[in-house]
Amino acid sequence: MSTSYGKTRWKRFALVMVPSIAATAAIGVSLANSALAASFAVSGQQFKVTVDQLHGENFSQFGGVDMQADGKTAHPVAISAFDTARLQNLCQSVVTDLGPLGKWTLVLKAGNSPDEAKQVHAQQLLIDMNQLNADAEFHSINIGQDAGTLQGSAIDKLKNDGGKVPTGAQGFAQSAKSADLSKVQQTAWATSAGTFTLPGLNLNITQGANECY
């Protein structure tokens, strides 16, 4: 299916938007061209995110690679881009092993309100993930689009930050006018945004592995 009009629903959306073969092919091209989602090196620590509801405008997704600061360790990712996004009840957690002090978890929460004005808002949002579960609905979706033809302020940000977008046979991508995801569970290597507004921000550090899910 190359183009679908109206609404498309997928239950328990688990990176189905980037088939494994296409993503694997994109990895080789991304490495060859030093392609990163952004102009920073990732720490090598994954983090987990949950969101009750996410509404995004001008959605796109394609395969890529994040590199650690050593320049040797590569992480294949699915890069999701939203020009604008609204998130209800955001939870983000990362566990760090401090050796003799044991494991500690940093947890950030924000936007836990039914009032849209008091939810988390992001512009030019880019998410480099390797796992996602959610219930999803896409509006006016194109599957199999060449990533080199993707447009939008989030894609412009990626390019301006030094990232590259795969194209040709390795550039399998998809885009949608808008996307609605609920019960989101996600594991990611990096997130970046032009602006990230966090009403009701709460940040805690607790002993042990106390992740969002």
Secondary structure by P-SEA (a helix, b strand, c coil): ccccccbbbbcccccccccaaaaaaaaaaaaaacccccccccccbbbbbbbcbbbbcbbbbbbbccccccccbbbbbbbbbbccccccbbbbbbbbbcccccbbbbbbbccccccccccbbbcbbbbbccccccccccccccccccccccccaaaaaaaaabbbbbcccccccccccbbbbcccccccccccccbbbbcbbbbbbbccccccc
